[in-house]
Amino acid sequence: MKVCTLVSGSSGNSTYISDGTTSVLVDAGVTGKRIEAELAAIGVSPTDIDAIFITHEHVDHIAGIGVLARRYGIPIFANYRTMCWLKYYKKVEKIPEERLVVFENDTELEFKTLKVRPFSIPHDAADPVGYRFTSGGVSVAVSTDIGEVTDNIKRNVKGCAVVVLEANHDVEMLKKGPYTYLLKKRILGDHGHLSNDVSASFARELAENGTETIILGHLSAENNTPELALKTVRQGLEGQETACACRVLLAPRHSHGEIITC
């Protein structure tokens, strides 16, 4: 399995996952042209992409799906409530109906050579999900835009070799920052975004249950820094042998990250 974040953050999100036979994107939250360029930079053609799996309807996760679906005939997968919202998005309206595939949350589906399990997550969207992809007995997961780490998230993410995990903000930076009170309250709420500290605690659990690489994603440009996110999560892994063996990497905001093979 290969995993690579193409872009990550409040300005756009997209992750490439492939088992060598089937290749998919989780979200496409920047322009189609940008996705094409980021894929080309890692040696992948958009024609190699077999599907785009959508986590939720916020624009930083869906901005490029219309162009990619129409230009390359790529099917779009989402649950019913998310798909209903997508159909109101003007760039999605022109996607042929047969390319829009609806699934049920927390039910595994088989897509070509991948087993895909979309799992419910808490976020302020219609019906948001994370994803677990499995092939050849190896699993990887994408779990961002989550207000709190629920038991359902733990059940679906623990044991994955690679996890793209949100480390959105430092709590003190957020509290002292320029956002309005209501926006701060939203981000800190249980349907908002994960802080570095909560990510660090969950990262330790993941590492103790076999995760080899954690990629920190969806960092806030205003309320976090890459250095602080890395430091906080890495400190959370200190003092336990299994946890210390887990790599912690960053998903860059403005370009593709490292290709992780597992």
LOSE-324448 format. One record per residue (C-alpha): residue number from 1; x, y, z. Coordinates in steps of 0.02 Angstrom, whole numbers. Layout:
<pts>
<NUM <X Y Z>>,
...
</pts>
This chain:
<pts>
<1 <0 0 0>>,
<2 <57 176 -40>>,
<3 <-6 334 45>>,
<4 <33 514 0>>,
<5 <-51 675 54>>,
<6 <-63 786 -100>>,
<7 <-120 939 -4>>,
<8 <-179 964 174>>,
<9 <-251 1107 275>>,
<10 <-395 1230 284>>,
<11 <-361 1283 103>>,
<12 <-381 1109 32>>,
<13 <-362 922 65>>,
<14 <-328 769 -41>>,
<15 <-240 604 -6>>,
<16 <-182 473 -132>>,
<17 <-195 289 -85>>,
<18 <-147 141 -195>>,
<19 <-114 -45 -178>>,
<20 <-27 -48 -347>>,
<21 <-183 -106 -437>>,
<22 <-320 10 -374>>,
<23 <-285 194 -343>>,
<24 <-403 316 -258>>,
<25 <-410 490 -186>>,
<26 <-487 536 -20>>,
<27 <-561 707 -59>>,
<28 <-507 830 -192>>,
<29 <-518 998 -105>>,
<30 <-417 1105 -225>>,
<31 <-436 1138 -411>>,
<32 <-430 995 -534>>,
<33 <-276 1076 -612>>,
<34 <-188 1076 -443>>,
<35 <-232 893 -413>>,
<36 <-164 849 -584>>,
<37 <-1 939 -545>>,
<38 <21 857 -374>>,
<39 <-14 684 -447>>,
<40 <111 716 -587>>,
<41 <242 764 -458>>,
<42 <230 589 -382>>,
<43 <226 503 -551>>,
<44 <39 468 -558>>,
<45 <-81 512 -699>>,
<46 <-260 565 -660>>,
<47 <-312 425 -777>>,
<48 <-242 304 -648>>,
<49 <-367 362 -517>>,
<50 <-511 239 -501>>,
<51 <-621 336 -380>>,
<52 <-633 485 -263>>,
<53 <-701 450 -89>>,
<54 <-776 604 -4>>,
<55 <-765 631 184>>,
<56 <-888 777 191>>,
<57 <-956 921 90>>,
<58 <-849 1068 150>>,
<59 <-768 1156 3>>,
<60 <-589 1119 59>>,
<61 <-629 936 27>>,
<62 <-731 943 -135>>,
<63 <-675 1093 -238>>,
<64 <-597 990 -378>>,
<65 <-711 840 -389>>,
<66 <-821 907 -529>>,
<67 <-677 940 -648>>,
<68 <-593 773 -611>>,
<69 <-753 672 -626>>,
<70 <-803 752 -791>>,
<71 <-630 757 -870>>,
<72 <-575 581 -824>>,
<73 <-738 489 -790>>,
<74 <-691 459 -608>>,
<75 <-834 399 -497>>,
<76 <-872 494 -337>>,
<77 <-915 396 -179>>,
<78 <-1008 475 -31>>,
<79 <-1146 431 90>>,
<80 <-1325 484 55>>,
<81 <-1330 644 158>>,
<82 <-1162 705 93>>,
<83 <-1213 665 -85>>,
<84 <-1372 767 -65>>,
<85 <-1265 917 -17>>,
<86 <-1144 886 -160>>,
<87 <-1284 899 -286>>,
<88 <-1315 1078 -231>>,
<89 <-1133 1125 -262>>,
<90 <-1130 1206 -433>>,
<91 <-970 1120 -491>>,
<92 <-1043 950 -448>>,
<93 <-1209 971 -536>>,
<94 <-1134 927 -705>>,
<95 <-1066 759 -650>>,
<96 <-1168 621 -733>>,
<97 <-1281 534 -609>>,
<98 <-1205 363 -645>>,
<99 <-1037 424 -578>>,
<100 <-1111 466 -407>>,
<101 <-1103 312 -295>>,
<102 <-1189 310 -125>>,
<103 <-1130 200 19>>,
<104 <-1183 168 199>>,
<105 <-1075 223 345>>,
<106 <-989 91 451>>,
<107 <-1017 -44 320>>,
<108 <-871 -116 225>>,
<109 <-879 -112 36>>,
<110 <-767 -191 -93>>,
<111 <-700 -79 -230>>,
<112 <-592 -172 -354>>,
<113 <-445 -238 -252>>,
<114 <-478 -128 -100>>,
<115 <-589 -158 49>>,
<116 <-657 11 102>>,
<117 <-738 50 268>>,
<118 <-811 225 288>>,
<119 <-836 261 473>>,
<120 <-938 398 555>>,
<121 <-843 542 636>>,
<122 <-899 695 737>>,
<123 <-883 855 635>>,
<124 <-1001 998 590>>,
<125 <-1052 930 421>>,
<126 <-1202 834 355>>,
<127 <-1136 657 387>>,
<128 <-945 657 391>>,
<129 <-837 501 381>>,
<130 <-659 442 392>>,
<131 <-595 295 290>>,
<132 <-502 134 316>>,
<133 <-430 49 161>>,
<134 <-367 -130 164>>,
<135 <-275 -234 35>>,
<136 <-168 -389 58>>,
<137 <-197 -386 245>>,
<138 <-126 -209 263>>,
<139 <-237 -63 315>>,
<140 <-216 126 305>>,
<141 <-336 260 367>>,
<142 <-379 442 343>>,
<143 <-453 523 498>>,
<144 <-459 713 496>>,
<145 <-591 847 532>>,
<146 <-642 763 694>>,
<147 <-698 855 850>>,
<148 <-657 713 969>>,
<149 <-586 538 961>>,
<150 <-738 425 980>>,
<151 <-743 238 1013>>,
<152 <-801 213 834>>,
<153 <-647 302 768>>,
<154 <-535 197 880>>,
<155 <-615 35 820>>,
<156 <-586 80 639>>,
<157 <-414 160 647>>,
<158 <-319 54 773>>,
<159 <-210 -75 690>>,
<160 <-184 24 529>>,
<161 <-4 30 469>>,
<162 <-20 212 414>>,
<163 <-142 342 482>>,
<164 <-170 518 419>>,
<165 <-221 602 582>>,
<166 <-279 779 614>>,
<167 <-172 895 720>>,
<168 <-265 1055 683>>,
<169 <-221 1179 819>>,
<170 <-128 1222 977>>,
<171 <-259 1267 1105>>,
<172 <-166 1418 1175>>,
<173 <-128 1487 1002>>,
<174 <-311 1469 957>>,
<175 <-373 1553 1115>>,
<176 <-254 1700 1093>>,
<177 <-274 1711 905>>,
<178 <-379 1824 792>>,
<179 <-530 1711 766>>,
<180 <-700 1765 830>>,
<181 <-767 1690 990>>,
<182 <-896 1588 896>>,
<183 <-766 1517 776>>,
<184 <-651 1473 920>>,
<185 <-796 1388 1009>>,
<186 <-836 1289 851>>,
<187 <-656 1229 828>>,
<188 <-638 1180 1012>>,
<189 <-806 1092 1016>>,
<190 <-836 906 1000>>,
<191 <-887 930 818>>,
<192 <-739 1042 775>>,
<193 <-556 996 753>>,
<194 <-425 899 852>>,
<195 <-291 992 949>>,
<196 <-109 940 951>>,
<197 <-128 875 1129>>,
<198 <-275 762 1089>>,
<199 <-188 701 931>>,
<200 <-34 660 1035>>,
<201 <-136 555 1156>>,
<202 <-223 460 1016>>,
<203 <-59 440 921>>,
<204 <11 347 1071>>,
<205 <-137 227 1069>>,
<206 <-113 199 882>>,
<207 <72 166 900>>,
<208 <43 44 1042>>,
<209 <-78 -50 928>>,
<210 <37 -71 780>>,
<211 <33 91 681>>,
<212 <202 118 600>>,
<213 <180 292 526>>,
<214 <68 438 577>>,
<215 <49 583 456>>,
<216 <-11 741 540>>,
<217 <-135 832 430>>,
<218 <-256 978 421>>,
<219 <-141 1095 519>>,
<220 <-211 1269 542>>,
<221 <-106 1407 465>>,
<222 <-161 1530 599>>,
<223 <-170 1423 756>>,
<224 <-28 1299 737>>,
<225 <146 1276 668>>,
<226 <222 1120 590>>,
<227 <361 1122 720>>,
<228 <240 1132 866>>,
<229 <127 995 800>>,
<230 <273 878 772>>,
<231 <350 916 942>>,
<232 <187 889 1037>>,
<233 <143 724 954>>,
<234 <320 655 961>>,
<235 <329 697 1147>>,
<236 <168 600 1169>>,
<237 <257 444 1104>>,
<238 <406 457 1221>>,
<239 <436 331 1359>>,
<240 <356 179 1279>>,
<241 <459 66 1166>>,
<242 <323 20 1042>>,
<243 <262 199 1029>>,
<244 <438 266 1005>>,
<245 <459 153 853>>,
<246 <316 244 764>>,
<247 <365 379 639>>,
<248 <276 546 645>>,
<249 <276 649 486>>,
<250 <192 807 424>>,
<251 <71 828 280>>,
<252 <133 989 199>>,
<253 <0 1122 173>>,
<254 <49 1175 -2>>,
<255 <123 1023 -89>>,
<256 <127 835 -85>>,
<257 <208 746 60>>,
<258 <318 592 68>>,
<259 <255 434 -16>>,
<260 <236 305 123>>,
<261 <244 121 74>>,
<262 <182 -12 194>>,
</pts>
